[in-house]
Amino acid sequence: MISVDEALSHLFSLVAPLERESVPLQEAASRILAEPATARRDQPPFPASAMDGYAVRSDEAAPGARLEVIGESAAGHGFPGNVKPGQAVRIFTGAPVPQGADRVVIQEDVTREGDTITLGDRLDEGPHIRRKGIDFATGDTIDVPRLLTPSDIALLAAMNIPQVMVTRKPVVALISTGDELVMPGDDPGPDQIIASNTFGLKAMLEQMGASARLLPIARDNTPSLEMAFDLAEGADLVVTIGGASVGDHDLVGDVAASLGMERSFYKVKMRPGKPLMAGRMGRAAMVGLPGNPVSAMVCGHVFLAPMIRLMLGLPAAPAPRRTARLAQDIPANGPREHYMRATLSGGELTPAERQDSSLLSVLARANALMIRPPDDPARAKGDGIDYIPL
């Protein structure tokens, strides 16, 4: 058996960043920016008022001053003339500040009668003008790689960028295996269960930016498995669930090898998830996950997610870890790295009482995977311990 870190190293060697593609900005959210985006304009493109009020010359902004209003500047409709001594322009938030003016007196500090304003006895300090390009300037860039958030999309739109270059979405083929499985909504026989792993993994991978294909269940015979692998043609990553152990009906490894898979490793020193294998099948990477529902999902977080991030152009790195305090004492760990379902609340981690790898209900209630290193000694309440957020 190899360690989790060794397994990740092998998995990273099986994949690489995918090619780029151009997409409309409205379709770019949650994609990975693959080419720097450069602003095509200044923001704001002119000195703009930050308040409603009157644009004046700052040397005339004195308590009690009387000024003539010569026009108005509104958003989208600036005042075309100059503000000369003794003059003011009515101005609104976001409107261009007219030439000659370098201060906005807020409307609360002004009394107006007809076309004449009188400044109040106590003026705030101003100047309430946003200088040209204070947000960003022509030529400013958004660097890569970057996961585009809604805020990034708004920024790109303001930069007048209608299309962006992003990394192509990895195509992942998901294959459940086993005579015991039926699809949700079907009527299982007395010895059958519902296939759940591929549905959870599909949701996880698509949330990360992959495009996941749910293939028909492969039965425990060679022709069915061969057909499933044929249907996976064109995928960047083929993921099988179940059939990767050493039982008489666990045929995935043998069938994959007969189809040309070059095995990278088999079995990882972890729990849940020991029976894990990986390799290459032609142009695709192939990962065989264990069939227990929790094992498959944990391996998705620990192994598949980092692979997808690398394929999207992000750095090769393990799943991000954080640290929290233990809410209770816990006994020593065994020889395998243990990813325990846990609940994070108030900055404290509480491991679930039941850690059986078949219990999806426990996983659904967890919001963290608490990580116990191999042979980790007993820990006391209040000790710091690493976890992966769920």
C-alpha positions in Angstrom: 0.0 0.0 0.0 1.1 3.5 -0.7 0.4 6.7 1.3 -2.2 9.3 0.4 0.6 11.7 -0.6 2.2 9.1 -2.8 -1.2 8.3 -4.4 -1.8 12.0 -5.1 1.6 12.3 -6.7 0.8 9.4 -9.0 -2.6 10.9 -9.9 -1.1 14.3 -10.7 1.2 12.6 -13.1 -1.8 11.1 -15.0 -3.4 14.5 -15.8 -2.4 17.9 -17.1 -4.1 21.3 -17.7 -6.5 21.1 -20.6 -6.7 23.4 -23.6 -8.3 26.8 -23.5 -11.5 28.0 -25.0 -13.2 31.3 -25.5 -16.6 31.7 -23.9 -19.1 34.6 -23.6 -18.8 36.5 -20.3 -22.3 35.5 -19.3 -21.2 31.8 -19.4 -17.9 32.3 -17.6 -19.0 32.2 -13.9 -17.2 29.4 -11.9 -14.8 28.8 -14.9 -11.0 29.1 -14.6 -9.6 32.1 -16.3 -6.8 30.8 -18.5 -5.5 34.0 -20.1 -5.0 37.4 -18.4 -7.9 39.7 -19.1 -7.0 43.3 -19.8 -9.2 46.3 -19.1 -10.1 48.2 -22.2 -11.1 51.4 -20.4 -10.7 53.4 -17.2 -13.2 53.1 -14.4 -14.6 55.6 -14.0 -13.7 57.0 -17.4 -14.0 60.6 -16.1 -13.8 62.3 -12.7 -17.2 61.4 -11.2 -19.3 62.8 -8.4 -19.6 60.6 -5.4 -22.6 62.5 -4.0 -25.7 64.5 -5.1 -25.0 68.2 -4.7 -23.3 71.0 -6.6 -20.0 71.0 -8.5 -18.0 74.1 -7.6 -14.5 75.5 -7.6 -12.8 74.5 -4.3 -11.4 78.0 -3.8 -15.0 79.3 -3.7 -16.4 76.6 -1.4 -16.7 78.8 1.7 -19.5 79.1 4.2 -22.1 81.6 3.1 -20.8 81.8 -0.5 -23.4 82.6 -3.2 -23.0 81.0 -6.6 -25.0 81.0 -9.9 -26.3 77.6 -11.1 -25.5 77.4 -14.8 -26.6 73.9 -15.6 -26.9 70.2 -14.6 -24.7 67.1 -14.8 -26.5 63.7 -14.5 -25.3 60.1 -15.1 -25.2 59.7 -18.9 -25.7 63.4 -19.5 -22.7 65.5 -18.5 -22.6 69.3 -18.5 -20.6 70.4 -21.6 -19.3 73.7 -20.4 -16.8 75.0 -17.9 -17.4 76.2 -14.4 -16.1 79.7 -14.0 -15.6 81.8 -10.9 -19.0 82.5 -9.2 -20.7 79.5 -10.9 -21.9 76.1 -9.9 -23.4 73.1 -11.7 -26.1 70.9 -10.2 -24.7 67.3 -10.1 -25.8 63.8 -9.3 -24.0 60.7 -8.1 -22.0 59.1 -10.8 -22.2 62.1 -13.2 -19.1 63.6 -14.8 -17.6 66.5 -12.9 -17.6 69.5 -15.4 -14.3 71.2 -16.3 -13.3 73.9 -13.9 -14.9 72.3 -10.9 -12.9 70.3 -8.4 -15.3 69.9 -5.5 -18.8 68.7 -4.9 -20.7 70.4 -2.1 -23.4 68.0 -0.9 -27.0 69.2 -1.3 -27.6 69.1 2.4 -25.1 72.0 2.8 -26.8 74.2 0.2 -29.8 76.4 0.1 -31.2 77.2 -3.4 -33.4 80.0 -4.6 -34.0 79.9 -8.3 -30.6 79.8 -10.0 -28.7 80.9 -7.0 -27.3 78.8 -4.2 -26.0 79.8 -0.8 -23.5 77.5 0.9 -24.2 76.6 4.5 -22.3 77.8 7.6 -20.7 74.4 8.1 -19.5 72.6 5.1 -18.2 69.0 5.2 -14.7 68.4 4.0 -15.4 66.9 0.6 -14.3 66.8 -2.2 -16.7 63.9 -3.0 -15.1 63.3 -6.4 -13.9 59.9 -7.7 -10.9 60.5 -9.8 -10.6 59.0 -13.3 -9.4 55.3 -13.2 -9.6 55.1 -9.4 -11.2 51.6 -9.7 -9.1 50.3 -12.6 -7.2 51.8 -15.6 -6.9 50.8 -19.2 -4.3 48.0 -19.3 -4.9 46.7 -15.8 -5.1 42.9 -15.8 -6.8 40.1 -14.0 -4.1 37.4 -13.6 -4.4 33.7 -14.1 -5.3 31.0 -13.1 -8.4 32.4 -11.4 -11.7 30.9 -10.4 -14.2 33.4 -11.7 -16.6 34.5 -9.0 -19.7 36.6 -9.6 -17.7 39.7 -8.4 -15.1 38.9 -11.1 -17.7 38.7 -13.7 -19.0 42.1 -12.8 -15.4 43.5 -12.9 -14.8 41.9 -16.3 -18.0 43.4 -17.6 -17.0 46.9 -16.3 -13.6 46.4 -18.1 -15.6 46.1 -21.3 -14.5 42.4 -21.9 -17.3 40.4 -23.6 -15.4 37.2 -24.0 -12.8 35.4 -21.8 -10.4 32.6 -22.3 -11.0 29.8 -19.9 -9.8 26.2 -19.4 -12.0 23.6 -21.1 -14.2 21.7 -18.7 -12.8 18.2 -18.0 -15.1 15.5 -19.2 -15.5 12.7 -16.6 -17.2 9.4 -17.3 -18.7 7.8 -14.2 -19.3 4.1 -14.2 -21.0 2.3 -11.3 -20.4 -1.5 -11.3 -22.2 -4.4 -9.7 -25.1 -6.8 -10.2 -26.5 -5.5 -6.9 -27.2 -2.0 -8.2 -30.3 -0.4 -9.8 -30.9 3.2 -10.7 -32.9 5.5 -8.4 -36.6 5.1 -9.2 -36.3 1.5 -10.3 -37.7 -1.4 -8.2 -34.7 -3.2 -6.6 -34.9 -7.0 -6.2 -34.6 -8.6 -2.8 -30.7 -8.6 -3.0 -30.2 -5.3 -4.7 -29.6 -1.7 -3.6 -29.8 1.7 -5.2 -26.8 3.2 -7.0 -25.9 6.4 -5.2 -22.2 7.0 -5.6 -22.2 8.2 -9.2 -24.9 10.7 -8.4 -23.0 12.2 -5.5 -19.7 12.3 -7.4 -21.4 13.9 -10.4 -22.7 16.7 -8.2 -19.3 17.1 -6.6 -17.4 17.2 -9.9 -19.8 19.5 -11.7 -19.7 21.9 -8.7 -16.0 22.1 -9.2 -16.3 22.9 -13.0 -16.1 19.5 -14.6 -18.7 18.0 -17.0 -19.7 14.6 -15.7 -21.4 11.8 -17.7 -23.4 9.2 -15.9 -23.0 6.0 -17.8 -25.2 2.9 -17.5 -24.4 0.5 -14.6 -21.8 -2.1 -15.6 -22.7 -5.6 -14.5 -20.2 -8.1 -13.0 -19.2 -9.6 -16.3 -16.6 -8.9 -18.8 -18.8 -7.9 -21.8 -20.8 -5.4 -19.7 -17.6 -3.8 -18.4 -16.1 -3.6 -21.8 -19.3 -1.9 -23.1 -19.1 0.6 -20.3 -15.5 1.5 -21.1 -16.5 1.8 -24.8 -19.2 4.3 -23.8 -16.6 6.3 -21.9 -14.6 7.0 -25.1 -13.7 10.7 -25.3 -13.6 11.4 -21.6 -10.6 13.0 -20.0 -11.1 11.0 -16.8 -12.8 7.6 -16.4 -14.0 6.8 -12.9 -15.3 3.4 -11.9 -17.0 2.8 -8.6 -16.9 -0.7 -7.1 -15.3 -3.9 -8.5 -11.8 -2.6 -7.7 -11.1 -5.0 -4.8 -9.9 -8.6 -4.9 -13.1 -10.6 -4.7 -14.2 -13.1 -7.4 -16.6 -10.6 -8.8 -14.2 -7.6 -8.8 -13.3 -7.6 -12.5 -12.6 -3.9 -13.1 -8.9 -4.1 -12.9 -8.6 -7.1 -15.1 -10.9 -5.8 -17.8 -9.2 -2.4 -17.8 -5.8 -4.0 -18.1 -7.1 -6.1 -21.1 -8.2 -2.8 -22.7 -4.7 -1.3 -22.3 -4.8 0.4 -18.9 -1.3 1.0 -17.6 -1.8 0.7 -13.8 0.0 3.4 -11.7 -0.9 2.0 -8.3 -3.3 -0.2 -6.4 -4.4 0.2 -2.7 -3.8 3.3 -0.5 -3.0 3.4 3.2 -6.2 5.2 4.2 -9.6 4.6 5.6 -12.2 4.7 4.2 -11.0 4.0 0.7 -8.1 1.4 0.7 -9.1 -0.4 -2.5 -8.2 2.4 -4.9 -6.5 2.0 -8.3 -5.4 4.3 -11.0 -3.7 4.4 -14.4 -4.1 5.5 -18.0 -6.4 4.1 -20.7 -5.3 5.7 -24.0 -5.6 9.5 -23.6 -7.7 9.3 -20.5 -6.7 8.9 -16.9 -8.6 6.1 -15.1 -9.4 5.9 -11.3 -11.1 3.0 -9.7 -12.9 3.9 -6.5 -14.2 1.5 -3.8 -17.9 0.7 -3.9 -18.8 1.6 -0.3 -20.8 4.9 -0.6 -18.8 6.9 1.9 -15.5 5.5 0.7 -16.3 6.7 -2.9 -17.3 10.1 -1.7 -14.3 10.6 0.6 -12.0 9.5 -2.3 -13.8 12.0 -4.5 -12.8 14.8 -2.1 -9.3 13.6 -1.4 -8.3 12.4 -4.9 -10.7 13.4 -7.7 -11.1 17.0 -6.7 -7.4 17.8 -6.7 -7.1 16.1 -10.2 -9.9 18.2 -11.5 -8.3 21.4 -10.2 -5.1 20.5 -11.9 -6.9 19.8 -15.2 -8.5 23.2 -14.9 -5.1 24.8 -14.7 -4.9 25.4 -11.0 -1.8 24.3 -9.0 -1.3 20.6 -8.2 -2.1 20.5 -4.5 -4.0 18.3 -2.0 -7.5 19.3 -1.0 -7.3 22.5 1.1 -7.0 21.8 4.8 -7.9 23.9 7.8 -7.4 23.4 11.5 -9.9 23.4 14.4 -10.0 22.4 18.1 -11.2 19.0 19.1 -14.5 19.1 21.0 -13.7 15.9 22.9 -11.0 13.4 23.7 -10.3 10.8 21.0 -8.3 7.5 21.1 -5.2 6.7 19.1 -5.5 6.1 15.4 -4.4 2.9 13.6 -1.8 2.5 10.8 -3.9 4.1 8.1 -4.7 7.7 7.5 -8.3 8.2 8.6 -10.7 10.6 7.2 -13.5 10.8 9.8 -16.8 12.4 9.2 -17.2 15.2 11.7 -19.2 18.3 12.5 -17.6 21.7 12.8 -19.5 24.1 15.2 -18.2 27.1 17.1 -14.7 26.4 16.0 -14.7 22.9 17.4 -14.7 19.5 15.6 -16.8 16.6 16.8 -16.2 13.3 15.1 -19.3 11.3 14.3 -20.0 8.4 16.6 -20.4 5.9 13.7 -17.7 5.8 11.0 -18.8 2.8 9.0 -18.1 3.4 5.4 -21.6 2.4 4.3 -23.4 5.1 6.3 -24.3 7.9 3.9 -26.7 9.5 6.4 -23.7 10.3 8.6 -21.8 11.8 5.7 -24.8 14.0 4.8 -24.9 15.4 8.4 -21.1 16.1 8.4 -19.6 19.3 7.3 -15.9 18.2 7.7 -13.6 15.3 7.2 -11.3 15.2 10.2 -7.9 13.9 9.3 -6.0 11.4 11.6 -2.4 10.7 10.4 -1.2 7.1 10.5 -0.5 6.0 14.1 -1.6 9.4 15.5 -1.6 9.2 19.3 -4.6 9.8 21.4 -5.7 13.5 21.3 -7.2 15.6 24.1 -10.1 18.0 23.9 -8.8 21.4 22.7 -6.0 19.9 20.6 -5.7 21.3 17.1 -6.5 18.9 14.3 -6.7 19.2 10.5 -9.8 18.8 8.5 -11.2 19.2 5.0 -14.3 21.3 4.8 -17.3 19.6 3.1 
